[in-house]
Amino acid sequence: MAEPSGDPRRAAIYRAVLLAVLADADRGVARQVVLARGVERLLMIGESDERPAERIQRENAAALHAMKERGNTRGAAMKVAKLFSKDPHTREILAQRFRRLRRAKTKRAVFG
């Protein structure tokens, strides 16, 4: 089997998807269901090969920059969170994360 790219992580993901599809077929799942699940899994891979930790680091850096532009107030964190999500609960969680991140950054700057 040829590797989809030079990245070993991506190759491992493709193998895992293939094994999941084969496992569905072995369990006697209908052919249409196996096909639909396989396509769904492959599409999820194609959307982003960025790990969640990398995405969060990128979001945090962008949020810190945006909060700095808005004056680094408590309200700035919520304004920036509104840029990231439309869901009110997710906004609140993001605003808390952004405020915590800003406090940690400030603490590191003061105490070294």
BELTA-V288532 format. One record per helix or strand of 2 or more residues. SS is the DSSP state (A for helix, B for strand). FROM is the first residue (numbers start at 1). TO is the last residue. If there is no record, write none. Layout:
<<SS;FROM;TO> <SS;FROM;TO>>
//
This chain:
<<A;8;26> <A;31;47> <A;52;69> <A;74;84> <A;88;111>>
//
